[in-house]
Each structure stands twice: as structure tokens, then as C-alpha cells.
Amino acid sequence: MAITDWNGIVSPMFDASCCLLIVQSNGQRSAVDVREMTLFEKVEFCSKRGIKAIICGAISNIAVTMLRDSDIEVFSWVRGPIEDIISAYVNNLNVMELFSIPGCNQAMCGNKRRFRRRGGGRCGLR
């Protein structure tokens, strides 16, 4: 998975993010500077690295579409300390319930249910 990182918290906007923290299934981590990449290059980078999920704050409709078209799950409208979010994700806790941005609700996002890792609806703009 990859998380948009800004000083240890989820950065506010995927499209303008400067750093992606890549977390591999074996726990290995690497920070990648993406500030010079276009949106297309960020999506392509994630796809080529085999990233299966992106956790981020706000995200544009086009970015969501591009990521999902690349078979990358999008967990958007998330905020909080990255370490806490990683722990929740790997322990299969409801990330949206624990870390959603205030104001992100079912009515705004158009979903009838919250999601858990690897299943359910997704919160975020479509």
C-alpha cells in the first residue's frame, strides 16, 4: 500500500502530494519523493510498483478513476497519524470509521455503507 505522507500524517491532497510512503506486505517501508511527478506519473508509478491500495486525504475524481482503472483500491478522505492508520489497516480495522475527515459521511460520499480493507463500499468522490 501507499500513503500520502506529510510529516507523519496523511497529506491533505493526493494529487498535490510530495511524498508517498510505500508499505510492503513484509513491513518494509520506503519514502518516495513524488513532488515532480504529474498525476499520470504518480498513478503509473504506483501501478508499476504493484501497489494495491492508496490511503490519502482529498483526491480528485480523475485521480480516483485513474487509480481504480489500474486496479488500485482508493481509501480517501482519511486523516491522522500514519503509524496509527497503518496499524488499523494491517489489523483489518475500519479505517474510515476511525480516521475519516470530519464531514465525510455517507450522504456526501454517496455510499450506503462504510468499508473495511478489501471489501465493502468506498468513501470518496466518484
Secondary structure, DSSP 8 states (H G I E B T S, - for coil): -EEEEETTEE-SBSTT-SEEEEE-TTS-EEEEE-TT--HHHHHHHHHHTT--EEE-SB--HHHHHHHHHTT-EEE-SB-SBHHHHHHHHHTT--HHHHHB-TT--HHHHT-SS-EETTEE---S--
